[in-house]
Amino acid sequence: MWEPVGPLPAHVYWKRRWLALVSVIAFFVVIGFSVAALTRPTPGAGPTDEVTSRAANSSALSQGSVGPSGSGDPADPDPSSGALLDPTTEAPSAVPGTSAEAPLSVTGVPIGTSTSPGTTTPSGISGASAEGGPASTTDESKRPDDTPRPPLPVPPTEPAPPTGPPPCTNDMIAVGAEIDAPQHRVGDRPELRLTVVNVSNQACVRDLDGALQEIVVWDRPIRTRLWSSNDCVNPSTQDLRTLVPGQPVAFEVTWSGLSSNPGCTAPRTRLPAGDYTLLTRVADRISGPTHFTLTPA
């Protein structure tokens, strides 16, 4: 049965058999591919497409969502943006995380905050001239003033306790404001000073960190804050000092004569001729006012 029979050589019949077998196999392969192609499902919304569709729908909803006022305007206030309105004034209230009842510095800004009031020119001051950007050619950093000063009279001193000098309370120190001359011309660079003296009857320790000190120029009478030593330069330095009763400690700064705002974000202007007030502070201990005058250049 398997051996070829016929007038032709045997190899001819074997070749015919192999050709027929290959043809049959090829036929079934073609049929199989055709059936697979016909039964393949049409591409639809698979898992990936479904996720993409959901994301697109969410984006469309967020862009077209209705604000608190019901207007559908995306510019409506967003409660999560931090811009809250005061219901009594309809003006933006303090940024969350700051306290309106925090102690105020002589700048009128809560201590420990760096909120900028904006970039407006100081109100109530006419004739101020622009000096360009926030930078100034004058170094307005506070520095120690080691000029010898006569001691102030104090009550008879008492020896320090065995545990060492106690911390200085506000009642134990006096803070002063000084200027090198009561009158300067516009364009001068006055030397402004902050002084601290222990007025108690025993030595005490006080933190005179540079960030806790501040020298401020106001108009006269005091209405508008015009410049502060902490606006553009506010280095924090560890300076724990033992204050001897009656012995003043002083810090000074060379003022450029320009205005400033917290953060030094507004253009600085040359203050015009007029009467001004100098105040200083160490933390929440504020000095009395010192008056000076700027005359026309």
C-alpha positions as CSV (number, residue, x, y, z in Angstrom):
1,M,0.0,0.0,0.0
2,W,2.7,2.4,0.9
3,E,5.1,1.4,-1.8
4,P,4.4,3.3,-5.1
5,V,3.3,1.2,-8.0
6,G,3.3,2.3,-11.6
7,P,5.4,2.7,-14.7
8,L,7.3,5.8,-13.3
9,P,10.2,5.7,-10.9
10,A,9.3,5.5,-7.2
11,H,10.7,8.9,-6.3
12,V,8.2,10.6,-8.6
13,Y,5.3,9.1,-6.7
14,W,6.9,10.1,-3.3
15,K,7.3,13.7,-4.5
16,R,3.6,13.8,-5.6
17,R,2.5,12.5,-2.2
18,W,4.6,15.1,-0.3
19,L,3.3,17.9,-2.5
20,A,-0.3,16.8,-1.8
21,L,0.3,16.7,1.9
22,V,1.9,20.2,2.0
23,S,-1.0,21.5,0.0
24,V,-3.5,20.1,2.4
25,I,-1.7,21.6,5.4
26,A,-1.4,25.0,3.7
27,F,-5.1,24.9,3.0
28,F,-6.0,24.3,6.6
29,V,-3.6,27.0,7.8
30,V,-5.2,29.6,5.5
31,I,-8.6,28.5,6.6
32,G,-7.6,28.9,10.3
33,F,-6.2,32.4,9.8
34,S,-9.3,33.4,7.9
35,V,-11.6,32.2,10.7
36,A,-9.5,33.9,13.3
37,A,-9.7,37.2,11.4
38,L,-13.4,37.0,11.0
39,T,-14.1,36.1,14.6
40,R,-11.8,38.8,16.2
41,P,-13.8,41.3,18.3
42,T,-14.1,44.8,17.2
43,P,-11.8,47.3,19.2
44,G,-13.9,48.9,22.0
45,A,-13.6,50.7,25.2
46,G,-11.2,48.5,27.1
47,P,-9.9,49.1,30.6
48,T,-7.3,51.6,29.4
49,D,-9.8,53.5,27.3
50,E,-12.3,53.5,30.2
51,V,-9.7,55.1,32.5
52,T,-8.8,57.7,29.9
53,S,-12.5,58.5,29.4
54,R,-13.1,58.8,33.1
55,A,-10.1,61.2,33.4
56,A,-11.4,63.3,30.6
57,N,-14.9,63.5,32.1
58,S,-13.4,64.5,35.5
59,S,-11.4,67.3,33.8
60,A,-14.4,68.6,32.0
61,L,-16.5,68.6,35.2
62,S,-13.8,70.4,37.1
63,Q,-13.5,73.1,34.4
64,G,-17.3,73.6,34.2
65,S,-18.1,73.3,37.9
66,V,-20.2,75.8,39.6
67,G,-18.5,78.2,42.1
68,P,-19.9,79.0,45.5
69,S,-22.0,81.8,44.0
70,G,-23.7,79.4,41.6
71,S,-22.5,81.3,38.5
72,G,-20.4,78.5,37.0
73,D,-17.5,81.0,36.5
74,P,-14.2,79.3,37.2
75,A,-12.9,82.6,38.6
76,D,-15.3,82.4,41.6
77,P,-13.4,82.2,44.9
78,D,-12.2,78.7,45.8
79,P,-12.4,77.9,49.5
80,S,-9.3,75.8,49.3
81,S,-7.2,78.7,47.8
82,G,-6.7,80.4,51.2
83,A,-8.2,83.7,50.0
84,L,-11.0,84.1,52.6
85,L,-13.4,87.0,52.8
86,D,-14.3,88.9,55.9
87,P,-18.1,88.8,56.0
88,T,-18.3,92.2,57.5
89,T,-16.0,94.0,55.0
90,E,-16.1,91.6,52.0
91,A,-12.3,92.1,51.9
92,P,-9.7,89.3,52.0
93,S,-8.9,88.2,55.5
94,A,-5.7,87.0,56.9
95,V,-4.0,84.0,55.3
96,P,-4.9,80.8,57.3
97,G,-2.2,80.0,59.8
98,T,-1.7,83.6,60.9
99,S,-3.5,85.2,63.8
100,A,-5.0,88.6,63.7
101,E,-4.5,88.8,67.4
102,A,-0.8,88.2,67.3
103,P,1.4,90.9,69.0
104,L,2.2,93.7,66.6
105,S,5.7,95.0,66.1
106,V,6.4,98.7,65.7
107,T,6.0,98.1,61.9
108,G,2.3,97.4,62.4
109,V,2.8,93.8,61.2
110,P,2.3,90.8,63.4
111,I,5.6,89.6,64.9
112,G,6.9,86.5,63.2
113,T,5.1,87.1,59.9
114,S,6.5,88.5,56.6
115,T,3.2,89.6,55.0
116,S,3.8,92.3,52.4
117,P,1.2,95.1,52.3
118,G,1.7,95.5,48.6
119,T,3.7,97.7,46.3
120,T,2.0,101.0,46.8
121,T,3.8,104.3,47.5
122,P,3.7,105.3,51.1
123,S,0.5,107.2,51.7
124,G,0.6,110.8,53.0
125,I,4.1,111.4,51.7
126,S,4.2,113.8,48.7
127,G,7.3,114.4,46.6
128,A,8.8,111.0,47.0
129,S,11.0,110.1,44.1
130,A,11.4,106.6,42.7
131,E,14.8,105.0,43.0
132,G,14.2,101.9,40.9
133,G,14.0,98.3,42.2
134,P,14.1,97.0,45.8
135,A,17.9,96.8,45.9
136,S,19.9,99.7,47.5
137,T,23.6,100.5,47.2
138,T,23.7,101.1,51.0
139,D,24.2,98.2,53.3
140,E,21.3,98.4,55.7
141,S,22.3,95.5,58.0
142,K,22.3,96.1,61.7
143,R,25.7,95.9,63.4
144,P,27.0,96.3,67.0
145,D,27.9,99.9,68.0
146,D,30.9,99.6,70.4
147,T,31.1,103.4,71.0
148,P,31.8,103.9,74.7
149,R,28.7,105.2,76.5
150,P,28.4,106.5,80.0
151,P,26.5,104.1,82.4
152,L,23.0,105.1,83.5
153,P,22.1,105.4,87.1
154,V,20.4,102.3,88.5
155,P,19.4,101.1,92.0
156,P,22.1,99.5,94.1
157,T,23.0,96.2,92.5
158,E,22.5,92.8,94.0
159,P,24.7,89.8,93.5
160,A,23.6,87.2,91.0
161,P,21.9,84.1,92.4
162,P,24.0,80.9,92.6
163,T,22.2,79.6,89.5
164,G,23.4,82.5,87.4
165,P,21.8,85.7,86.1
166,P,18.0,85.3,85.4
167,P,16.5,86.1,82.0
168,C,15.7,89.8,81.5
169,T,12.0,90.6,81.5
170,N,10.7,93.6,79.7
171,D,10.4,95.5,83.0
172,M,14.1,95.0,83.5
173,I,15.3,96.7,80.3
174,A,14.8,100.0,78.5
175,V,15.0,100.3,74.7
176,G,15.9,103.6,73.1
177,A,16.0,105.1,69.5
178,E,18.9,107.4,68.5
179,I,20.0,109.2,65.3
180,D,23.4,110.7,64.8
181,A,21.9,114.2,64.1
182,P,18.4,115.6,64.5
183,Q,18.6,117.1,61.0
184,H,19.7,115.7,57.7
185,R,19.4,116.7,54.1
186,V,17.4,114.5,51.6
187,G,20.0,112.1,50.1
188,D,22.0,111.8,53.3
189,R,22.6,108.4,54.9
190,P,21.8,108.9,58.6
191,E,23.1,106.5,61.3
192,L,20.2,105.1,63.2
193,R,20.7,103.3,66.5
194,L,18.9,100.9,68.8
195,T,20.0,100.9,72.5
196,V,19.2,98.4,75.2
197,V,20.0,99.0,78.9
198,N,19.4,96.9,82.0
199,V,17.6,99.3,84.4
200,S,17.2,96.7,87.2
201,N,19.4,96.1,90.2
202,Q,20.9,92.8,89.0
203,A,22.5,91.4,85.9
204,C,20.2,89.4,83.5
205,V,20.4,87.6,80.2
206,R,18.6,88.7,77.1
207,D,18.4,87.4,73.6
208,L,19.5,90.1,71.2
209,D,19.0,88.1,68.1
210,G,19.2,90.3,65.0
211,A,15.8,89.1,63.9
212,L,14.3,90.3,67.2
213,Q,15.6,93.8,66.7
214,E,14.0,96.4,64.6
215,I,14.6,100.1,63.7
216,V,11.6,101.8,62.0
217,V,11.1,105.2,60.4
218,W,7.5,106.6,60.5
219,D,6.1,109.9,59.4
220,R,5.2,112.6,62.0
221,P,2.7,112.4,63.5
222,I,2.9,108.6,63.4
223,R,0.5,107.4,60.8
224,T,2.5,105.7,58.0
225,R,5.3,103.2,58.3
226,L,7.9,104.2,55.8
227,W,11.0,102.0,56.4
228,S,12.2,99.1,58.6
229,S,15.6,97.6,59.1
230,N,14.0,94.2,58.8
231,D,12.3,94.7,55.4
232,C,15.2,94.0,53.0
233,V,17.8,92.6,55.4
234,N,16.9,90.5,58.4
235,P,19.7,88.2,59.5
236,S,19.1,85.9,62.4
237,T,22.0,85.7,64.8
238,Q,22.4,84.0,68.1
239,D,23.3,86.8,70.6
240,L,22.5,85.8,74.2
241,R,24.0,88.6,76.3
242,T,24.4,89.2,80.0
243,L,23.3,92.8,80.5
244,V,25.1,94.6,83.3
245,P,22.8,97.1,85.2
246,G,23.2,100.6,83.8
247,Q,25.5,99.7,80.9
248,P,23.9,100.4,77.5
249,V,24.3,98.1,74.5
250,A,23.8,99.6,71.1
251,F,23.2,98.5,67.5
252,E,23.3,100.8,64.5
253,V,22.3,100.8,60.8
254,T,23.2,103.2,58.0
255,W,19.8,104.1,56.4
256,S,19.8,104.8,52.7
257,G,16.9,107.3,53.0
258,L,14.7,105.2,50.9
259,S,11.3,103.7,51.8
260,S,10.7,99.9,52.1
261,N,8.0,97.4,52.7
262,P,8.0,93.9,54.3
263,G,9.8,91.5,52.0
264,C,11.3,94.4,50.1
265,T,9.0,93.7,47.1
266,A,8.0,97.2,46.2
267,P,10.0,99.9,44.4
268,R,11.9,102.0,46.9
269,T,11.5,105.7,46.9
270,R,13.5,108.6,48.2
271,L,11.7,110.2,51.2
272,P,11.2,113.9,50.7
273,A,11.9,116.8,53.1
274,G,9.7,116.7,56.2
275,D,9.5,115.6,59.8
276,Y,9.8,112.0,60.7
277,T,9.7,109.7,63.8
278,L,12.2,106.9,64.7
279,L,11.1,103.9,66.8
280,T,13.0,100.8,67.8
281,R,12.1,97.5,69.5
282,V,13.6,94.3,70.9
283,A,11.0,91.6,70.5
284,D,7.8,93.3,71.9
285,R,9.7,95.9,74.0
286,I,9.2,99.1,72.1
287,S,11.2,102.4,72.5
288,G,9.8,105.9,72.9
289,P,9.8,108.1,69.7
290,T,12.8,110.1,68.5
291,H,12.0,112.9,66.0
292,F,14.2,114.1,63.2
293,T,13.9,116.3,60.1
294,L,14.9,115.9,56.5
295,T,15.6,119.2,54.7
296,P,15.7,119.9,51.0
297,A,19.0,118.8,49.3
